[in-house]
């Protein structure tokens, strides 16, 4: 076989200590030039850019944003279509594609969720969080504040089951530090208002989570959604402890049978991500799953562990939920 695209990718993956500096510089220049021309050709035909963009799901737009491009550096029409697609998704209208791990600037997301309030959000976010709560709760969109220390999951069930007492479109939100997390229609949206970000990830699923605080919030959100008792502790800047508990009275006895493979499947899944795993029975007749996660890249690689994503956290809690006789779906 001849020289292939895969060969070039493998070469790049060896990193800057292996690839000569001048070679990397030239290849980066070629890539940047090609990217610009590629996007230009796509935007010149508005019909293609709207209905069938040359890069699937506008993934190269996300590459630009993640690379640090300012809004003015983006292909303007392409970005406007991404925002419009997101807006239609939030309004439950037909979309070209379902936004997954979509990145937009905070202003565009806040304008969708809370029209004309972006300037106030920016003004108050780092100075007066109480005012942010007031803005959200007084907006036309029905909102419920989520406390990660609360074990009450009833509001999630009422929203998912379309309880008549819950207004249509109700979302759940949580604010911590520079982050605004919104749970809407079982999807997660996180706006980062820190000085070096100003971005919102929409319908977060498969992106790797670097920030342990986000892991903590997402973990607690999914525990509440699936009716699992969850506790979390940030042990250090690079380590978090997670605990999930299920009352023995709620566990299907068939799964406790010696011939059941359910527990081995859970353990195999957990071993893909966590360095320490403990499963035990506590004195209050709860089955307890205690795990520790390290978000240090070289630690994960050395121990052949995968980094956590939003979806892997949800999948883990789904598996624990599978223990219960009355599973929450």
C-alpha positions in Angstrom: 0.0 0.0 0.0 1.1 3.5 -0.8 1.4 6.6 1.5 -2.1 7.3 2.9 -4.0 9.9 4.9 -3.7 7.7 8.0 0.1 7.6 7.7 0.1 11.4 7.8 -2.3 11.6 10.8 -0.1 9.0 12.7 3.0 11.1 11.9 1.3 14.3 13.3 0.1 12.5 16.4 3.7 11.9 17.5 3.8 15.6 18.5 6.1 18.5 18.2 9.0 16.7 19.8 9.1 14.3 16.8 8.0 16.4 13.9 10.6 19.0 12.8 9.6 22.5 13.7 9.9 23.8 10.1 7.9 21.0 8.7 5.1 21.6 11.3 5.1 25.3 10.5 4.8 24.7 6.7 2.1 22.1 7.1 0.1 24.4 9.5 0.3 27.1 6.9 -1.0 24.8 4.2 -3.8 23.6 6.5 -4.8 27.1 7.4 -4.8 28.2 3.7 -6.8 25.1 2.6 -9.3 25.6 5.4 -9.9 29.2 4.4 -10.4 28.3 0.7 -12.6 25.3 1.6 -15.0 27.5 3.7 -15.0 30.2 1.1 -16.1 27.8 -1.7 -18.9 26.5 0.6 -20.2 29.9 1.5 -20.2 31.1 -2.1 -23.0 28.7 -2.8 -25.6 29.7 -0.3 -27.8 26.7 -1.1 -25.0 24.3 -0.3 -24.0 26.1 2.8 -27.6 26.1 4.1 -28.8 22.6 3.1 -25.6 20.5 2.7 -22.5 22.2 4.1 -19.3 20.7 2.8 -18.1 19.7 6.2 -20.6 17.4 8.0 -22.6 19.2 10.8 -20.3 22.3 10.3 -17.5 20.5 12.2 -14.8 22.8 10.7 -16.7 25.8 12.2 -16.2 24.2 15.6 -12.5 23.6 14.8 -12.1 27.4 14.2 -13.9 28.3 17.4 -11.9 25.8 19.5 -8.7 27.1 17.9 -9.4 30.5 19.4 -11.0 32.3 16.4 -12.9 35.4 17.3 -16.4 35.8 16.0 -15.2 38.2 13.3 -12.8 35.5 12.0 -15.6 32.9 11.3 -17.4 32.4 8.0 -20.3 34.7 8.9 -23.0 33.1 6.9 -22.0 29.6 8.0 -22.0 30.6 11.6 -25.4 32.4 11.2 -26.8 29.1 9.9 -25.4 27.2 12.9 -27.1 29.6 15.3 -30.4 29.5 13.3 -30.3 25.7 13.4 -29.8 25.8 17.2 -32.6 28.3 17.6 -35.0 26.0 15.7 -33.9 23.0 17.8 -34.6 24.9 21.0 -38.0 25.8 19.7 -38.7 22.2 18.6 -38.9 23.0 15.0 -37.5 21.0 12.1 -33.7 21.3 11.8 -31.1 20.3 9.2 -29.4 18.3 11.9 -29.6 17.9 15.6 -27.0 20.1 17.3 -24.6 17.9 19.4 -21.6 19.4 21.1 -22.3 22.6 19.2 -20.2 25.6 20.2 -21.7 29.1 19.9 -20.8 32.4 21.5 -22.5 33.1 24.8 -24.3 36.1 23.3 -26.0 34.0 20.7 -27.1 31.4 23.2 -28.4 33.9 25.8 -30.2 35.8 23.0 -32.1 32.5 22.2 -32.9 31.6 25.8 -33.3 35.1 27.3 -33.8 37.7 24.6 -32.3 41.1 25.1 -30.8 40.1 28.5 -27.2 39.3 27.4 -25.7 42.7 28.5 -27.2 42.3 31.9 -25.9 38.7 32.2 -22.4 39.9 31.5 -22.7 42.8 33.8 -23.9 40.8 36.8 -22.4 37.4 36.3 -19.1 38.0 38.1 -20.4 40.7 40.5 -24.0 39.9 41.6 -25.2 36.3 41.1 -28.5 37.1 42.9 -29.3 39.4 40.1 -28.7 36.6 37.5 -31.2 34.4 39.4 -33.7 37.2 39.4 -33.2 37.7 35.6 -33.7 34.0 34.9 -36.7 33.6 37.2 -38.4 36.7 35.9 -38.0 35.8 32.2 -40.8 34.4 30.1 -39.1 31.0 30.0 -40.2 28.9 33.1 -37.1 28.0 35.1 -36.3 25.8 38.2 -33.1 26.3 40.1 -31.1 23.1 40.9 -29.1 22.6 44.0 -26.4 20.0 43.6 -26.6 19.2 47.3 -30.3 18.4 47.1 -31.4 14.8 46.5 -34.9 15.9 45.3 -35.4 14.6 41.7 -39.1 15.1 41.5 -38.9 18.2 39.2 -36.9 16.2 36.6 -39.6 13.5 36.6 -42.4 16.0 36.4 -40.8 17.7 33.4 -39.9 14.5 31.5 -43.4 13.0 32.2 -45.0 16.3 31.1 -46.9 16.8 34.4 -49.8 19.1 34.0 -48.6 21.3 36.8 -45.3 22.0 35.0 -45.4 24.7 32.3 -44.2 23.6 28.8 -40.6 24.6 28.1 -39.6 24.5 31.8 -35.8 24.1 32.2 -33.5 23.5 35.1 -30.5 25.6 35.8 -27.5 25.8 38.1 -24.9 28.6 38.5 -21.4 28.1 39.9 -18.3 30.2 39.6 -18.3 31.4 35.9 -20.6 28.6 34.7 -24.3 28.6 33.8 -25.6 25.1 33.3 -29.0 24.5 31.7 -30.9 21.2 31.5 -33.6 21.5 28.8 -35.5 18.7 27.1 -32.9 16.2 28.7 -30.0 18.0 27.0 -27.3 19.9 28.7 -26.1 23.4 27.8 -23.1 25.1 29.6 -22.2 28.7 29.2 -18.7 29.7 30.4 -18.5 33.4 31.3 -14.8 33.3 32.3 -12.5 35.9 30.7 -10.8 33.4 28.4 -14.0 31.6 27.1 -17.3 33.3 26.4 -18.5 30.1 24.7 -21.6 27.8 25.2 -21.6 24.1 24.5 -25.0 23.0 23.3 -26.5 19.5 23.8 -23.2 18.4 25.3 -22.6 14.7 24.6 -19.2 13.4 23.4 -16.8 16.2 24.1 -14.2 15.4 26.8 -14.8 17.3 30.1 -11.6 18.9 31.4 -13.1 21.0 34.2 -13.7 18.9 37.3 -16.4 21.3 38.5 -18.4 20.6 35.3 -17.9 16.9 35.9 -19.4 17.4 39.4 -22.4 19.4 38.2 -23.2 17.0 35.3 -22.8 14.0 37.6 -25.3 15.5 40.1 -27.7 16.5 37.3 -27.8 13.0 35.8 -28.1 11.4 39.3 -31.2 13.5 39.9 -32.6 12.8 36.5 -32.4 9.1 37.0 -33.3 9.1 40.6 -29.9 7.9 41.9 -28.6 9.2 45.2 -25.3 10.9 44.2 -22.5 12.6 46.2 -19.4 14.2 44.9 -16.2 15.7 46.4 -13.5 17.7 44.7 -10.4 16.2 46.4 -7.9 18.3 44.5 -7.6 20.4 41.3 -7.1 17.1 39.4 -9.1 14.5 41.3 -12.8 14.0 42.1 -14.6 11.4 44.1 -18.1 10.2 43.0 -20.5 8.1 44.9 -23.8 6.5 43.8 -26.2 4.8 46.2 -29.2 2.6 45.6 -31.5 1.2 48.4 -31.3 -2.6 48.6 -35.1 -2.6 48.6 -35.2 -1.1 45.1 -32.7 -3.5 43.5 -34.0 -6.4 41.4 -33.1 -9.6 43.2 -32.5 -11.3 39.8 -29.5 -9.1 39.3 -28.0 -10.2 42.7 -28.0 -13.8 41.5 -24.6 -15.4 41.2 -25.2 -16.2 37.6 -26.1 -12.6 36.7 -23.5 -10.8 34.6 -24.9 -7.4 35.3 -22.4 -6.4 38.0 -19.4 -7.6 35.9 -20.7 -5.4 33.1 -20.9 -2.4 35.4 -17.3 -3.1 36.7 -15.9 -3.5 33.2 -17.5 -0.1 32.2 -16.2 1.7 35.3 -12.7 0.3 34.7 -12.6 2.1 31.4 -12.5 5.5 33.2 -11.7 5.2 36.9 -8.5 4.4 38.8 -10.2 3.4 42.0 -13.6 1.5 42.3 -15.3 0.2 45.4 -18.7 -1.5 45.5 -20.1 -2.2 49.0 -23.1 -2.4 51.2 -23.4 0.3 53.9 -25.1 0.1 57.3 -28.2 1.8 56.0 -28.9 -1.0 53.6 -27.8 0.8 50.5 -25.6 -0.5 47.7 -22.8 2.0 47.3 -20.6 2.6 44.3 -17.5 4.8 45.1 -15.1 5.8 42.3 -12.2 8.2 41.9 -11.4 10.1 38.6 -8.2 11.9 37.7 -8.2 14.3 34.9 -4.4 14.3 34.3 -3.7 13.3 30.7 -0.5 11.4 31.3 -2.1 9.6 34.3 -5.0 8.5 32.1 -2.6 7.4 29.3 -0.3 5.5 31.6 -3.2 3.6 33.2 -5.0 3.1 29.8 -8.1 5.0 31.0 -10.5 7.0 28.9 -11.3 10.6 29.7 -14.8 11.4 30.8 -17.4 12.8 28.4 -20.9 14.0 29.2 -22.3 10.9 27.6 -20.1 8.5 29.5 -21.3 10.1 32.8 -24.9 9.6 31.7 -24.2 6.0 30.6 -22.6 5.2 33.9 -25.7 6.4 35.8 -28.0 4.7 33.4 -26.2 1.4 34.2 -26.6 2.0 37.9 -30.3 2.9 37.3 -30.6 -0.5 35.6 -30.2 -2.2 39.0 -33.6 -0.9 40.1 -36.9 -2.8 39.9 -38.6 0.3 38.7 -36.1 1.8 36.4 -36.4 5.5 35.5 -36.3 6.0 31.7 
